Amino acid sequence: MTATDQIKQTVTSHDVVLFMKGTKAMPQCGFSSRVAGVLNFMGVDYTDVNVLADEDIRQGIKDYSDWPTIPQLYVKGEFVGGCDIITEMTLSGELDTLFADKGVTFDKDAAEKIRQANA
């Protein structure tokens, strides 16, 4: 199976996938830590893929999305964005709307706490 096939299978077989440096329990870069922290705090059930564990996946995800940086968040098979986009979407409430529209369970009170803390 090629890296592209593996990536496609991962993003289509899980509702929420975060390609990141490290794992959700132990992120290994600040940007990955920020996105994982948001998802963890909001109680989102997601699959993490540690790109540091496989160079083919690390480069393959950049080619797959045509996006040059990691982390990358996918919801229901669709690329959402990286750290800056996820941060903006969280603070604006767009991430809540996306999750609600896609049927992804999350803690709305936790999302609101993030916005209050960053107001």
Salt bridges, closest charged atoms under 4 A:
ASP15 OD1 - LYS76 NZ 3.39
GLU78 OE2 - LYS102 NZ 3.03
ASP96 OD2 - ARG115 NH2 2.82
GLU112 OE1 - ARG115 NH2 3.37
